Amino acid sequence: MTAIKEKELFERIEVLPLDLKVKIVDKILTNLNGLDKSIDNLWFKKALERKNDIENGEVHLIDGNEVFEKVKQRFS
């Protein structure tokens, strides 16, 4: 890729919406690292465990705004 084409690519990426940028990053990382279904399965299993913990009342959820406010206060 020539320098001009590279620059043009980066300029185009900068103006893309965030959700599309995330998809591009995911595609690049998958391309670099390859797919590993065992990792996907572990994440799926962990997500189900967390969901069950929430539904069974085993964990206490905290509103995201409250979390960010505490972080802001702590680091201000």
Contacts in CASP RR format, 6 or more apart in sequence:
PFRMAT RR
TARGET T0000
AUTHOR 0000-0000-0000
METHOD contacts of the structure
MODEL  1
MTAIKEKELFERIEVLPLDLKVKIVDKILTNLNGLDKSIDNLWFKKALER
KNDIENGEVHLIDGNEVFEKVKQRFS
1 9 0 8 1.000
13 21 0 8 1.000
13 24 0 8 1.000
16 24 0 8 1.000
50 59 0 8 1.000
52 58 0 8 1.000
53 59 0 8 1.000
54 61 0 8 1.000
END
